Amino acid sequence: MSESSPAQPILTVRGLTGRIAGQLVVEDVSFDVAATGVTALLGRNGVGKTSTIRSILGLIDRTGEMSLAGTRIDRLPTHRIVQLGVGYVPEDREVFGGLTVAENLRLAERDRSPRRDEVRRLFPDLHDRRDQRAGTLSGGQQQMVSLGRALVNENRLLLVDEPTKGLAPKIVDEVAVALAEAAKTVPILLVEQNLAVIRALAHRAVVLSGGRVVYDGEASDLLDDEAMLRRHLGVHDAGEAA
Ligand SMILES: Nc1ncnc2c1ncn2[C@@H]1O[C@H](COP(=O)(O)OP(=O)(O)OP(=O)(O)O)[C@@H](O)[C@H]1O
């Protein structure tokens, strides 16, 4: 079976183990990413969230079984996984600082009919700044470029790593709105520390602790469970979690 029905997860991860320079950074992790909406991947600093995403993409050595809409991807190289429709918005944004906004977006285009109008609708500010060099943009604007680069292609799944990190509250809101819009058309696996953003966006949540999955369920149940938040995310009060 190569297509998924709405009820089936878009991505299944089973027994995923990741290594960097021989060192275990992801240990026997299993979870699903829902076929619609936002699935949050949470956990304390250094627990292996970024490494999990990079393992899915084949950017670090990994073993285990992973399927995208029924197609095994665990033995595929990164470029094949991307071609299958997995978009990646990395933690450090990775824009080309010496190129303009327009050039950054153009370089990311993979499809015959890139979704330029959609990116323009989501990020009108980028259109206004299309001739500005990306290296001179603010952190928030660079994050918009990074998101725009992923959204210009039609993807089956987006992997988004800490998109609001280090951004001012107003910009965090803008990024969250853009992600909510994007999630209407593509399922997202979102690594995010800001629990207010998780509360606003995520339906499902997966929590890693000690490199393993300790919660996999409804995001709202997790966010209402103060003991769980305290134990696994180091948050003291669910009400002021953000
Ligand atoms: N290039 C690397 N070389 C060696 N160890 C690494 C490397 N990258 C990550 N690690 C280690 O792997 C573990 C998991 O790191 P990872 O970045 O995946 O965690 P994370 O949950 O995303 O953390 P954070 O929330 O702080 O971004 C950490 O112990 C980290 O020190």
PDBQT file of the ligand as one rigid body, heavy atoms in Angstrom, charges set to zero:
ROOT
HETATM    1  N1  LIG A 301      27.339  16.817  16.276  1.00  0.00    +0.000 N 
HETATM    2  C1  LIG A 301      27.255  16.236  17.479  1.00  0.00    +0.000 A 
HETATM    3  N2  LIG A 301      28.315  15.607  18.017  1.00  0.00    +0.000 NA
HETATM    4  C2  LIG A 301      28.241  15.000  19.225  1.00  0.00    +0.000 A 
HETATM    5  N3  LIG A 301      27.125  14.961  19.969  1.00  0.00    +0.000 NA
HETATM    6  C3  LIG A 301      26.042  15.567  19.493  1.00  0.00    +0.000 A 
HETATM    7  C4  LIG A 301      26.033  16.237  18.223  1.00  0.00    +0.000 A 
HETATM    8  N4  LIG A 301      24.794  16.745  18.017  1.00  0.00    +0.000 NA
HETATM    9  C5  LIG A 301      24.073  16.404  19.103  1.00  0.00    +0.000 A 
HETATM   10  N5  LIG A 301      24.805  15.709  19.986  1.00  0.00    +0.000 N 
HETATM   11  C6  LIG A 301      24.354  15.187  21.287  1.00  0.00    +0.000 C 
HETATM   12  O1  LIG A 301      23.210  14.407  21.076  1.00  0.00    +0.000 OA
HETATM   13  C7  LIG A 301      22.291  14.588  22.156  1.00  0.00    +0.000 C 
HETATM   14  C8  LIG A 301      20.943  15.001  21.593  1.00  0.00    +0.000 C 
HETATM   15  O2  LIG A 301      21.048  16.298  21.018  1.00  0.00    +0.000 OA
HETATM   16  P1  LIG A 301      19.825  16.976  20.255  1.00  0.00    +0.000 P 
HETATM   17  O3  LIG A 301      20.321  18.252  19.659  1.00  0.00    +0.000 OA
HETATM   18  O4  LIG A 301      19.205  15.985  19.382  1.00  0.00    +0.000 OA
HETATM   19  O5  LIG A 301      18.840  17.270  21.466  1.00  0.00    +0.000 OA
HETATM   20  P2  LIG A 301      17.580  18.226  21.514  1.00  0.00    +0.000 P 
HETATM   21  O6  LIG A 301      16.561  17.504  22.328  1.00  0.00    +0.000 OA
HETATM   22  O7  LIG A 301      17.177  18.663  20.163  1.00  0.00    +0.000 OA
HETATM   23  O8  LIG A 301      18.169  19.451  22.346  1.00  0.00    +0.000 OA
HETATM   24  P3  LIG A 301      17.766  21.024  22.374  1.00  0.00    +0.000 P 
HETATM   25  O9  LIG A 301      16.368  21.100  22.887  1.00  0.00    +0.000 OA
HETATM   26  O10 LIG A 301      18.754  21.600  23.338  1.00  0.00    +0.000 OA
HETATM   27  O11 LIG A 301      17.924  21.547  20.983  1.00  0.00    +0.000 OA
HETATM   28  C9  LIG A 301      22.904  15.609  23.083  1.00  0.00    +0.000 C 
HETATM   29  O12 LIG A 301      23.508  14.941  24.162  1.00  0.00    +0.000 OA
HETATM   30  C10 LIG A 301      23.938  16.297  22.220  1.00  0.00    +0.000 C 
HETATM   31  O13 LIG A 301      25.004  16.761  23.000  1.00  0.00    +0.000 OA
ENDROOT
TORSDOF 0
